[in-house]
Amino acid sequence: MTPIAPHITAFLRERLPVERMASPNTCAAYAYAFQLLFEFASKKLKVVPSDLRLEQLDAPLILDFLAYLENERGCCPSSRNARLTAIKSFFAYVQYRVPSCLEQVRCVLAIPIKKAQSRLVSYLSIEEMKSLLNAPDPNTRDGIRDRGMLQMAFDAGLRVSELVHLRLDDLTFQPTPRILVRGKGRRERQLPLCKETTRAMRAWLAVRGEALAPELFLNARGLSLTRSGFEHILTKHAAKAAQQCLSIRKKKISPHVLRHTCAMNVLQATKDLRKVSLWLGHAQMQTTEVYLRADPTEKLETIESMTHPHLRRGHFRPVDQLLASLKDHKNMRR
């Protein structure tokens, strides 16, 4: 029997961060997936997690774990698939370290990804986004910071991890205002900043002060801002903006909604899906196509350019109620 602890340790400490150069967020997500798996296997097999053996994590147990995620933890298919992706990545790595488990690995890798429902992306209109950006108080330090963060997240279409990890030296004003973004997959991109965002950044830097943290945006204690910290700030200002713009109340605003809003704004302005993909830092154009399905203007242009068949117009003549009643009376006498 092969102990699993040395292999999972090597996978999380060497394979992912060193060989695959995975981001800290990816490493943390994979570690959490295995935490859930080992807790489930420990209860099912009645052994402590440190005594689990590689041979015990076979395909039937993995399938039971995936069912547990959906039925008992209430995970959606996308979350279930994310856990399965982490497990498959580990077993693909293990097959080179433990060749004797090739058949077990083959069965685990054959577990299919579950089909997930493809929903339209949620985004804000220009008026809704304007209300959100006006929600922070520009007369306070936190308000200046919050407006700068919201403006940057919307203007650059940033993921929340990209936003909170922006460094002070990633922002440049000369020769043109721009920001260096380090995205998923170690892919970097430089984005120009509009006048409003540039003005918001200058205002924030004027009150930011000299802090030891290298990040651009800081919390109230002068430390780097966390993902949950920004989500809390966004929720607070979304509630305030909903008082002025009632349509916001019908929408669930998350940091990714700001990214979707930026994407739709770029698409409607340029009509070029490739530019949207480059702006958001997508690795594949297929990922960006989701915005075509959500943009109603694309469908309107299609309708206007189509040639519809000419149909003969009909002429409907309503039946007179008096004549209809007399006709019914005549039919009854027959």
N, C-alpha and C positions, 0 to 999 in steps of 0.2 A: 504493500500500500504506500502511496506517495503523499507525503505531507504537502498541503497546499500553501501554507504560510510562506515558505521561501520563494515560491513562484509568484504569488501575488505581490510580495514586497518588491521583487525585482521588476515586475511589470509596472508598478506605480512609481518606483523611484529611478528606474533606468530606462525601460522601454519607452514610456510616454514622454517624460521631460527631456531625456538626453537623446535617444535615437530618433523619436518621432517629432521632437521639439514641440510637443503639445503645450497649449497655454495653461496657466494655473487654473483657470476656470474648467477646462476640459479634465484636467487631472482630478480636481475636486469632485466633478460630476461622476467620473468613473469610480472614484473611491466610495462615494455615497451609494452607487449602484451595487457595489460588492458588499457594502455594509448591510444593505437590505437583504441581499442574497444569503449572506452567511447567517444573519439572524433567522431567516426563514428556514434554512437548512438545519440550523442548530435545533430549532424546536421540532422540526419534522423527524430528524434522525435521533434526537435526544442525546446529543453530544455537545460539548462546549465548542465554540467556534475555532479555538486554537487547535483542536484535535481533528478538524475536518480533513478528509483525504480527497485527493483529486478525483479518484475513481468514484467517489460518492456523488459528485456533481455531474450526473449523467443527463441525457436529454429528457427523460421523464420528469426528473426533479426540476429541471429548468422550466419545463412547460407548466408544472404545478406552481412554480414561483411566478410566472407571468400571469397565470390565472388569478393568483392571490393578489397581485398588484391591481388588477382591474376590478375584481369582485369585492375584495375586502378593503383595500386602500383607496379605491375609487379613482385610480389613475386613468387618464384618457389614452387612446391608442398611441398617440405620439410619444407620451411619456413611457409607455410600455415598450415601444420600439427603441427608445433611447437606451433603456436598461439592457435590452437584448443586444444592441450594438456594442455596448461596453463588454458584455459577456463574450460575444463572438470575437471581439478584438483580443481578449485575453486568451481564448482557446486557440486562436490562430498563432499566437505567440508561444503557447505551451507546446504545441506539436513539434517544435524544433528542440525543445528542452527535454521532453519526455516522449520519444518516438513510440514507446510501447502503448500509448493511449491514442494512436491515430484513429482507430475505429470510433472511439468515444468522441473525439474531436469532430470527425466527419458527421456524426449524428447531430451534434450541437450546432454546427455550422449550417446544417440543412433546415433548421427551424425557420419557417418563413416569417417575414415582416408582416404585421397585420395592416390591412388596408385602413387608412384613416380618412375621415370625411374632409374634403377640401372646401373650406369656407372662404367667403370673400373677406379680404382684409378690412379692418376698421380704420377709418381716418377722419380727420377733422376738416371742416370747411375753412375757408379763409377767415370768415367772421368768427367762427369758434376758436380758431387758433389765435386771432387777434385778442379775443377776450381772455384767453389763457395767459398770453404774454403780458397783458395789462394787469393781471391779478396781483403780482408782487408789488409791494410798496417801494417805489424808487427813492424814497427819502430815508431809508434805513440800510445798514450794511447788509443784512441778510436779504433784504428785498433786492438790492443791486446784484448780489450774488445769484439769487434765484432767477431773476430775469435773464442774467447772462447765461446761466445753465440752460434754461428753457429755450432761449434764442439759439444757443449753440447746438443743442440737441435737434432742434427743428431745422435749422439752416444747413447743417452738415449731415443730417440723417444718421445720427450716431446710434449705435447700440449702447445700452446703459453701461456695459463694461468698458466700452471705448471712451465714453464721456468721463467716468470717474477716474480713469487711468491717464487722462490727458495730463501731460507735464507742462510746467511753466515755459520750458524752452521749446516746446512744440508749437507755440504761438509766435508768429512773426508778422510784423507790420510793414517791413520794408523788403523789397521795393513795392510789393502789394500785400495786403493783409491775407494771411493764409494759415492753415492749421495742418499739422502732420498727425495723421491718425494711424494707429497700429491696430489693425483689425484681426479677424479670425484667420487662422492658418498662417500666422506670421506675415500677413500681407499688409504692406504700408501703402497709404495713399495720401496725397496732398490735395486739400480743398481750399478754394478761395472763399473769403468771407464777404458777405454783403455789407453795405454801409451800416445798417442797423445793428448787426452782430458786432462789427468792428467798434461801434460806439459803445455797445454794452460791455465789450471786453476792456476797453480803455477805462470805463467807469469802475469796473470791478478791480482792475489792477491798481487804481488810485486809492482804494480802501482796503485792499487785500493785506497789505503790510508784509513785513519780513518774517516769514514762517520757515521752519526747518523742513517741513514736508515739501517734496518737489512737485507735487500735483498742482494743477492749475486751480481747481476748486477745493475749498477746505470747509470743514464743519465749524461749528461755533467754538470749538476748543483749539482750532488751528491745526487739526490733523486731517489726513486725507479722508475724503467723503466715501462712504460705502454705497453699494447698490441699493440696499434697503433704505439708507438715508435719503437718497435721491427719490426713491419711490414714495417715501413719506412726504417729501416736499411737493412732489407733483400732485399727490392726492389732495393735499391741503389747498393748493392753488386751484385745482380743478373744481373743488367744492365752492370756492369763492367765485370763480368764473361762471359757474352754473347759475348764480343768482342774477347775473346780468344777461347771460345767454341761455335761455331755457332749453334749447336743443341739446346742450351738453349733458343735461340730466339723463338723457336716454342712452348715453354712451359710457362704456367702461374705459376710462383713460389710463393707459399704462405707458411706460417709457417707450415701448415698441410702437405704440400708436403715433407718437411724434415722428418716428422713423418712417412709418407708412405715409404720414401726411407729407413729409418732405418728398418721398418718392412720387406721390401723386401730383404734387406741385411741379416737380421737374418734368414728369411725363406730359402733363397738360401744357407746359410752356414750350417744350422742345419737340414733342411728338416722336422722340427717338428713344427706343427702349435700351439701346446700347449705352447712351449717356446716363440713363438711370442706373444701369448695372455698374458702370464705372464709378458713379457718385456714391453708391451704397457699398461698394467693395465686394460685390458678389463674385464668387469663383466661377459660376456658370450662368449663362443667360437664361437657362430654364427656370432658375430661381426667381428671376425678375418678371417672368411672364404673368405671375399672379396679379400684377398691377393692371395688366391689360383687361383682365376679367372684371376688375372692380371699377374701371374708369367708364362712366356712362357716355362721355363725349366721343369715345371711339365708336360706340354703337350708333350714335346719332349721325356721325359722318358716314358710316356704312349705309344707313337708311337713305340719306340724301343722295348718295352716289349710285344707288341701285335703280334699275329701270323696272317699274312694276307693270304688269299687264293691264291694259285698258279694259275695263268691264262695262258692260251695258248697264245704264242706270235704270232702276226699277221705279215704278210709280205706285205707291200704296194708297188705296182709297178706302178710308174707314167706312164700315157698314153703318147705315142709318139705323138707329135703335128702333124707330117706329116700324120701318119696313121689315126689320128682322123679327120683331114680335108678331107682326101679321103673318109672316111666312111660317113662323113656328106654329101659330094658331091654325093655319091651313093644313099643315102636315099632321097636326093632332086630329083633325076631323077625318082624315083619310084612314 
